[in-house]
């Protein structure tokens, strides 16, 4: 049984991808819940566990914020019914959950059959707390991501994320403004939906800095469309203040885009500085611009890092991840 937010979206969610993976491996999977109302969703999840108490395992998408309490309630019902359960850890802020409510967290994670961390950052944090944890990355279909060799780099930046304060999208605009001082033809494409009103703040900043002609907002794009769009750009920037292992960075690496990212949360467990990408301190536009310029002036080094990144994320391919889950569940 898979417990998570099975809400209908255009792009397949982690839950949908995981269920497809498990079904291909020969497992029968029940999924809960598709209810939009948070209370109805919880009731549906609990009913699903009670109804299907013959499940061999319960997989639980586990987050750090309000959705943590779904995992708390479901896991305790699973304990009462003696059904092994496996929390799948999501969100770079989960370590704060361990500190904020340690007793509740222990009820969920200490009694789990095993906790699955899709990032080595969370693996390390949970193992340090004494929780049995294993690393299995989020899967991507690597063949869907054509690697582009960029022998010559142009100052064309790509940013892919939801517009949310924690992802600091305004930093991307400041980076563009500073990069244009050295490369007047620099431009930036920002792909993603507005989550908390940050999009309007970003547009206002772009207008104030006279960057409207050099900045494109596409809004939400399907996976296929943003992958196609990525071919038009040569550098990928990630500006977030809090993060785990962003799928957008993994995808950028698969596509051959050199990545410059803030050094926060789980990012340094994904990006080895100067080996498969470049890291800068959060909210530091000057440092990010300096690193971008270093790539633009050394395209051979940038290509080497991109090749290293592609080789690493090939381990995230769905075929490899499926084998890892089979070993856990069988």
Helices and strands as residue ranges (DSSP letters): E 2-3, H 14-24, E 31-32, H 38-51, E 58-62, H 68-80, E 85-89, H 94-100, H 102-109, E 115-117, H 120-128, E 133-135, G 142-144, E 156-160, G 165-167, H 169-182, E 187-191, H 198-208, G 212-214, E 215-219, H 223-230, E 235-238, H 247-255, E 258-262, H 267-270, E 278-280, H 285-296, H 299-313, G 314-316, H 318-329
